Amino acid sequence: MRVELHREYRFEAAHRLPNVPAGHKCARLHGHSFKIELAVVGPVRADTGWLIDYGELDGLWAPLGELLDHHYLNDVPGLENPTSELLARWIWERLRARLPELSAVTVHETCDARCVYRGE
């Protein structure tokens, strides 16, 4: 049996986009209530009855959440241009080696705008 699990995390952060055209509203300092969704895919283990313990996902996310929550994203190494697209890839790159079941990272920047990254 194969399943896909999703776990959501939230953080508050400020950023600005330095590479947008002059006058673009995102060039100004602003903040978001980000929602991150991690998707993992794989077989359900016979011994536990689950693919992965949600607590394991929480432990993998915690250091990233600490780096991002209530911080200025432009100051985080690797996020000098913190678009949703680049943030999704940044998260993927920091989790994938320790979480081979990772199939997608979704960054919800607002209630109605999100980016899904599934690796290269």
Residue, then its C-alpha position, 0 to 999 in steps of 0.5 A: m500500500r502506497v500513500e501520500l501524507h501532508r504536514e503543514y507548518r506556519f511561520e511569520a516573516a518579512h521580506r522584500l523582492p530585490n529583483v522586481p521592476a522599479g515601483h513594484k509593490c513587492a520591492r517594499l518591505h512587507g510580511h506574510s503569514f506563510k504556510i508550508e506544506l510538506a508532502v511525502v510519498g511511499p509505502v506503509r510499513a507493515d510493522t507500524g501501519w504508517l509511512i512516517d511518524y508525523g513527529e519525525l517530520d516535525g523534528l526535521w522541520a523544527p530547525l528550518g522553522e526557527l531560521l524563518d519564523h519572525h525573521y527577515l528572509n532576505d538575511v537568511p543565507g540562500l534567500e537573498n531574493p526570497t520569492s515563494e519559488l526560491l523559498a520552496r526550493w531552499i526548503w527542499e534542498r535542506l530536507r531532501a537528503r534526510l527525508p528521501e520520501l519528500s515529494a513536494v514542498t508547497v509554499h502558501e504566501t497568501c490565502d490564494a497564492r502558492c508555489v509547489y516544488r517537486g525537485e529538479 
